[in-house]
Amino acid sequence: MYPVFAFTLPTWIEGLKFVELGAVGVFIVFGLMVFSVRALLSKVGAIAWVTAKEAIYQPLFTVLLLVGCVTLLLFPFIPYYTLGDDIKLVITQGITLIKLLSIFLAVWIASNSIADEIEGKTALMALSKPIGRPTFIFGKYLGVMIVVTLLFLVLALVFTNTISYKLVYDARESSKESPTAVECFRQVVNMLPGLVLTFFETCILAAIAVAISTRLSLLPNLSISLTIYILGHLVPIIVQSSIGQFAMIAFVADLSSAVLPNLESFSMETAVMTDKTIQWQYVGLGAIYTVVFCFFAFVVSLLLFEDRDLA
């Protein structure tokens, strides 16, 4: 007969029971949405499905997935010497890693499935059928987001487990009282709004990458996307520093804030370091901003692609 404690779950796993159930629900909803798009939007769904399937079969997807999972699993064991605030660095590093891997994958898929198809005349074959250019671009974007979302969800699931374990690991290393399952659960739940905001930022940069790929190949796309990513996080600083400056400087700052996405609004690093909790109302505003900007990027994609010679 086995002792009772053999069936007792570790504290960090006990605190994740509801999170894991929620993750299963998210994966189920994601799968239903993918198959619904394929079934209800025949042309768009077909383009999205083919794009996603081809990208998943590429070795890069597996490499990024493995690199992300292994790195996230290593983060809790790295000594940061922050006098009790190691968990904050693990959260910020994990969020940044997931974001950068997802953005890189989005740029690569967009360039591989749009720019390369245009250069290889494959896009001309698709558009020779009763498929319009808006349908082609929208289908490609959905295909990119299917693969990026899959990568993001898997890495986010691994990440939440490492955060819960990190609390227990730090307590054991510093000879402190082990945290309860409730404390582990609260730590993970407080982090979830930031993860959602990070996903919204990925959606915006994926839309930008799709727009750029209608004209440029992978390396220019990657360079421009990286520049937009950096400048997008500097938009509040640019606007703030232009106050009281010359009219031309103020105009350039206002133009930058109007054209560039305000990516700093999606960053949770400051909130983590200052122990602030991101409210779900703020996440809702971020969702509206994401939809509006992605629509703007879609319009720009059509303008760039409309007069592109495919022959």
C-alpha positions in Angstrom: 0.0 0.0 0.0 1.5 3.4 -1.1 1.8 6.2 1.5 -0.6 9.1 1.2 2.2 11.6 0.4 3.1 9.7 -2.7 0.0 11.1 -4.3 0.4 14.7 -3.1 1.1 17.1 -5.9 4.0 19.6 -5.5 2.9 23.0 -4.4 3.8 24.7 -7.7 1.7 22.2 -9.7 -1.2 22.4 -7.2 -1.3 26.1 -7.8 -1.5 25.6 -11.5 -4.5 23.3 -11.7 -6.9 25.9 -12.8 -4.4 27.6 -15.1 -3.7 24.3 -16.9 -7.4 23.7 -17.3 -7.7 27.2 -18.7 -4.8 26.5 -21.1 -6.6 23.4 -22.3 -9.7 25.4 -23.0 -7.6 28.0 -24.9 -6.1 25.3 -27.1 -9.5 23.9 -27.8 -10.9 27.3 -28.7 -7.9 28.0 -30.9 -8.4 24.7 -32.7 -12.1 25.4 -33.2 -11.4 28.9 -34.6 -8.8 27.5 -37.1 -11.2 24.9 -38.4 -14.1 27.4 -38.4 -12.1 29.8 -40.6 -11.2 27.0 -42.9 -14.8 25.8 -43.1 -16.7 29.1 -43.3 -14.2 31.2 -45.3 -13.4 28.9 -48.1 -10.9 30.9 -50.1 -9.4 32.8 -47.2 -9.4 29.6 -45.1 -7.7 27.6 -47.8 -4.9 30.1 -48.2 -4.4 30.4 -44.4 -4.4 26.6 -44.0 -1.9 26.0 -46.7 0.4 28.8 -45.4 0.2 27.5 -41.8 0.8 23.9 -42.8 3.8 24.7 -44.9 5.3 26.8 -42.1 4.8 24.2 -39.4 6.5 21.6 -41.5 9.6 23.8 -41.8 12.5 23.0 -39.5 12.6 26.6 -38.2 9.3 26.3 -36.4 10.6 23.2 -34.5 14.0 24.9 -33.8 12.3 28.1 -32.4 9.9 25.9 -30.3 12.8 23.9 -28.8 15.0 26.9 -28.2 12.1 28.7 -26.5 11.1 25.8 -24.3 14.7 24.9 -23.2 15.6 28.5 -22.5 12.4 29.1 -20.5 13.1 26.0 -18.4 16.6 27.2 -17.7 15.7 30.7 -16.6 14.5 29.7 -13.0 17.9 28.2 -12.2 20.0 31.1 -13.2 21.3 33.2 -10.2 20.4 36.9 -10.7 21.7 38.2 -7.4 18.8 40.6 -7.0 18.2 40.0 -3.3 14.9 38.4 -3.6 13.6 39.8 -6.8 14.8 37.1 -9.1 11.2 36.3 -10.1 10.8 39.7 -11.7 13.8 39.1 -14.0 12.6 35.7 -14.9 9.2 37.1 -15.9 10.6 40.0 -17.9 13.2 37.7 -19.7 10.6 35.1 -20.4 8.1 37.6 -21.8 10.8 39.2 -24.0 12.0 35.8 -25.3 8.5 34.6 -26.2 7.8 37.9 -27.9 11.0 38.0 -30.0 10.7 34.4 -31.1 7.1 34.9 -32.2 7.9 38.1 -34.0 10.9 36.5 -35.8 8.7 33.6 -36.8 6.0 36.0 -38.1 8.5 37.9 -40.2 10.0 34.7 -41.6 6.7 33.2 -42.6 5.4 36.4 -44.1 8.6 36.7 -46.2 8.7 33.1 -47.1 5.0 32.8 -48.1 4.4 36.2 -49.7 7.7 37.7 -50.9 9.1 34.4 -52.1 5.9 33.5 -53.8 5.8 36.8 -55.6 9.4 36.4 -56.8 8.8 32.8 -57.8 5.6 33.6 -59.7 3.6 31.3 -57.4 1.4 34.1 -56.3 0.5 34.8 -60.0 -0.9 31.2 -60.2 -3.0 31.7 -57.1 -4.3 35.1 -58.2 -5.1 33.7 -61.7 -7.9 31.8 -60.0 -11.0 33.7 -58.7 -9.0 34.9 -55.7 -8.6 38.7 -55.3 -5.6 40.4 -53.8 -7.4 41.3 -50.6 -8.4 37.7 -50.1 -4.8 36.6 -50.8 -3.3 39.1 -48.3 -5.9 38.4 -45.6 -5.5 34.7 -46.0 -1.7 35.0 -45.7 -2.0 37.0 -42.5 -4.3 34.5 -40.9 -1.9 31.7 -41.9 1.0 33.6 -40.3 -1.1 34.1 -37.1 -2.1 30.5 -36.9 1.5 29.4 -36.6 2.6 32.3 -34.5 -0.3 31.7 -32.1 0.5 28.0 -31.8 4.1 28.8 -30.9 3.0 31.6 -28.5 0.6 29.3 -26.7 3.0 26.5 -26.2 5.8 28.8 -24.9 3.3 30.6 -22.7 2.2 27.3 -21.1 5.8 26.3 -20.4 6.4 29.9 -19.1 3.6 29.8 -16.6 4.9 26.5 -15.2 8.4 27.9 -14.8 7.1 31.0 -13.0 5.1 28.9 -10.5 8.2 26.7 -9.9 10.5 29.7 -9.5 8.7 30.8 -6.3 9.2 27.4 -4.7 12.8 27.2 -6.0 13.8 30.6 -4.6 12.2 29.9 -1.2 14.2 26.6 -1.0 17.5 28.3 -2.1 17.1 31.0 0.5 15.9 28.7 3.3 12.5 30.5 3.5 9.1 29.1 4.1 7.8 27.5 1.0 5.0 29.5 -0.8 1.5 28.1 -0.8 -0.4 26.9 -3.9 -2.5 30.0 -3.6 0.6 32.2 -3.8 1.8 30.4 -6.9 -1.6 30.7 -8.5 -1.8 34.4 -7.8 1.7 35.0 -9.3 0.7 33.3 -12.5 -2.7 34.9 -12.7 -1.2 38.4 -12.2 1.1 37.7 -15.1 -1.6 36.6 -17.6 -2.8 40.1 -18.7 0.8 41.0 -19.6 1.0 37.8 -21.7 -2.1 38.8 -23.6 -0.7 42.3 -24.2 2.5 40.7 -25.5 0.4 38.6 -27.9 -1.3 41.8 -29.2 2.1 43.3 -29.9 3.0 40.2 -31.8 -0.2 40.6 -33.9 0.7 44.2 -34.8 4.2 43.4 -35.9 3.0 40.3 -37.8 0.6 42.7 -39.7 3.5 45.0 -40.4 5.7 42.2 -41.6 2.9 41.0 -44.0 2.7 44.6 -45.4 6.4 44.8 -45.9 6.7 41.4 -47.5 4.5 42.5 -50.4 7.5 44.6 -51.6 10.6 43.3 -49.9 12.3 40.0 -49.1 13.3 38.5 -45.7 16.5 40.5 -44.8 15.0 44.0 -45.5 11.7 42.9 -43.9 13.6 41.8 -40.8 15.6 45.0 -40.6 12.6 47.3 -41.0 10.5 45.2 -38.6 13.3 45.4 -36.0 13.6 49.2 -36.5 9.8 49.6 -36.1 9.9 47.4 -33.0 12.6 49.6 -31.4 11.1 52.9 -32.5 7.6 51.7 -31.4 8.9 51.3 -27.9 10.5 54.7 -28.0 7.4 56.6 -29.2 6.4 57.9 -25.7 9.9 59.1 -25.1 10.1 60.8 -28.5 6.8 62.6 -27.9 7.8 63.6 -24.4 11.2 65.0 -25.4 9.7 67.1 -28.3 7.6 69.2 -25.8 8.9 72.8 -26.0 11.2 72.1 -28.9 11.2 73.6 -32.4 8.0 73.3 -34.5 9.8 70.9 -36.9 10.9 68.6 -34.1 7.4 68.6 -32.6 5.9 67.8 -36.0 8.3 64.9 -36.6 7.5 63.5 -33.1 3.7 63.9 -33.7 4.1 62.2 -37.1 6.0 59.3 -35.6 3.4 58.8 -32.9 0.6 58.8 -35.6 2.3 56.4 -38.0 4.3 54.1 -35.7 2.6 51.7 -33.3 2.9 52.6 -29.7 4.4 49.3 -28.6 5.4 50.6 -25.2 1.8 50.5 -24.2 1.9 46.7 -24.6 5.1 46.3 -22.5 4.7 44.7 -19.1 8.3 45.0 -18.0 7.7 48.3 -16.1 4.6 47.0 -14.4 6.5 43.9 -13.2 9.5 45.8 -11.9 7.3 48.3 -10.0 4.9 45.6 -8.7 1.9 47.0 -10.5 -1.0 44.7 -11.6 -2.2 45.2 -15.2 -6.0 45.5 -15.2 -8.1 43.6 -17.7 -9.8 46.8 -18.7 -6.5 48.0 -20.0 -6.1 44.8 -21.9 -9.5 45.4 -23.6 -8.3 48.9 -24.7 -5.2 47.2 -26.1 -7.3 44.8 -28.0 -9.2 47.7 -29.7 -5.9 49.4 -30.6 -4.6 46.1 -32.0 -7.6 45.6 -34.3 -7.5 49.2 -35.5 -3.8 49.1 -36.2 -4.0 45.7 -37.9 -6.7 47.1 -40.2 -4.5 50.1 -41.0 -1.6 47.7 -41.8 -4.0 45.6 -44.0 -5.0 48.7 -46.0 -1.3 49.6 -46.4 -0.7 46.0 -47.6 -3.3 46.4 -50.3 -1.9 49.7 -51.4 1.5 48.2 -51.7 0.3 45.0 -53.4 -2.3 46.4 -55.7 0.0 47.8 -58.3 2.7 45.1 -57.8 3.6 43.5 -61.1 3.4 39.7 -60.6 4.3 38.7 -64.1 
